[in-house]
Amino acid sequence: MAYEPHDARAVANLILAKAKQRGKSLTLMQLIKLVYLCHGWSWAMLGRPMVKGSVQAWQYGPVYPEVYSAFKEFGSNPISAPARSRFSGAIYEEAFDNDENELIEAVLDAYGDLHAFQLSNMMHRPGTPWTNAYNANGAYSDIDEREIRQHYEALRDARASS
């Protein structure tokens, strides 16, 4: 069976559900960063993207515009409902395999307790895919998928050798 990356809103909804099971609530800024981290670590650990479509370099870090649009009504408050289709009202849900579920759990373990600005600061370090895209092409530019993959593979390799 061929692997297909997921809609970013379905990834976001699964992250929200897993966080809720842990008794955690997330803001939009945290959620967007966690979707991006799942995508990057999916490249490094599973050798494939988790999210289909492009991620953009916005002022406070990487953003999937469709995730932002789906949850912007919550502003800086905790998100209290899943993303739904504007047209059908259906919740964005997709099937995730065991490896993907484990990876999302691991991302929540590693990053789920960080404040939105801590997550943003991580993305803003020199040499990150966000920094490179933002500095080269400005706000709202696409972040190069190859750079995301290379960045997270380098992080994986650095952790393995330490």
C-alpha positions in Angstrom: 0.0 0.0 0.0 1.4 3.4 -1.0 1.9 5.8 1.8 0.0 9.2 1.6 0.8 12.2 3.8 -2.0 13.6 5.8 -4.1 16.7 5.8 -2.5 19.1 8.3 -5.9 19.6 10.0 -6.2 15.8 10.6 -2.7 15.8 12.1 -3.7 18.7 14.3 -6.9 17.1 15.4 -5.0 13.9 16.4 -2.5 15.9 18.4 -5.3 17.7 20.1 -7.0 14.4 21.0 -3.8 12.9 22.3 -3.1 16.0 24.4 -6.6 16.0 25.8 -6.1 12.3 26.8 -3.1 13.5 28.8 -5.1 16.3 30.4 -3.3 19.0 28.4 -4.8 21.8 26.4 -3.0 23.5 23.6 -3.1 27.0 22.0 -3.1 27.6 18.3 0.5 28.6 18.3 1.5 25.5 20.2 -0.5 23.3 18.0 0.9 24.6 14.7 4.4 24.1 16.0 3.6 20.6 17.1 2.2 19.7 13.7 5.5 21.0 12.2 7.6 19.0 14.6 5.6 15.8 13.8 6.3 16.5 10.2 10.0 17.1 10.6 10.5 14.1 12.9 8.5 11.9 10.6 11.0 12.6 7.9 13.9 11.8 10.2 12.4 8.7 12.0 10.0 7.2 9.4 11.7 8.5 6.2 8.5 10.1 4.9 6.5 13.3 5.4 3.5 13.3 7.7 1.8 16.4 6.3 0.8 17.0 2.7 1.1 20.5 1.3 3.5 23.2 2.2 4.4 24.9 5.4 5.1 28.7 5.4 7.5 30.9 7.3 5.4 33.3 9.3 6.6 35.8 11.8 6.5 33.4 14.8 7.7 30.3 13.0 6.4 27.6 10.6 2.7 27.7 9.9 0.4 25.4 8.0 -2.1 28.0 6.7 -5.0 25.6 6.7 -4.4 24.8 10.4 -4.2 28.5 11.3 -7.5 29.1 9.4 -9.2 26.1 11.1 -8.4 27.3 14.7 -7.8 31.1 14.5 -11.1 31.7 16.2 -9.5 30.5 19.5 -6.8 33.2 19.4 -4.4 32.7 22.2 -7.0 30.7 24.3 -6.8 26.9 24.6 -8.4 25.1 21.6 -11.6 23.4 22.7 -12.9 21.8 19.5 -11.5 19.9 16.5 -11.0 21.3 13.0 -14.1 20.8 10.9 -14.9 21.2 7.2 -16.6 24.6 6.5 -18.8 22.9 4.0 -19.9 19.6 5.5 -19.1 20.2 9.2 -17.2 16.9 9.3 -14.2 16.6 11.6 -10.9 16.2 9.7 -10.0 12.6 10.6 -7.7 10.2 8.8 -6.2 6.8 9.6 -2.7 7.0 11.1 -0.5 3.9 11.3 1.2 2.7 14.5 4.5 4.3 13.6 2.8 7.7 13.1 0.8 7.4 16.3 4.0 6.5 18.3 5.8 9.4 16.7 3.1 11.9 17.6 3.2 10.5 21.2 7.0 11.0 21.2 6.6 14.6 20.0 4.1 15.3 22.7 6.4 13.7 25.3 9.3 15.9 24.1 7.6 19.2 23.3 4.1 19.1 24.6 4.8 21.0 27.8 6.7 23.8 26.2 5.1 27.3 26.0 4.3 28.5 22.5 7.1 31.0 22.6 9.6 28.4 23.6 8.6 26.4 20.6 8.8 29.5 18.4 12.3 30.3 19.7 13.4 26.7 18.8 12.3 27.3 15.2 14.0 30.7 15.1 17.5 29.4 15.7 20.1 30.2 13.1 20.3 27.6 10.3 16.8 26.2 10.9 14.5 25.8 7.8 12.2 28.6 9.1 15.1 31.0 9.5 16.5 30.2 6.1 13.2 30.7 4.4 12.2 33.8 6.3 15.6 35.5 5.8 15.8 34.5 2.1 12.2 35.1 0.9 10.4 36.9 3.7 7.2 36.2 5.6 4.6 33.8 4.1 7.2 32.1 1.9 7.2 28.3 1.6 9.8 26.4 3.7 11.8 24.1 1.5 10.8 20.4 2.1 14.3 19.2 1.5 15.6 21.6 4.2 13.1 20.3 6.7 14.1 16.7 6.0 17.8 17.5 6.2 17.4 19.5 9.4 15.5 16.8 11.3 17.8 14.0 9.9 20.8 16.1 11.3 19.0 16.5 14.7 18.4 12.7 14.7 22.0 11.9 13.9 23.3 14.4 16.5 21.1 12.8 19.2 22.3 9.3 18.1 25.9 10.2 18.4 25.7 12.0 21.8 
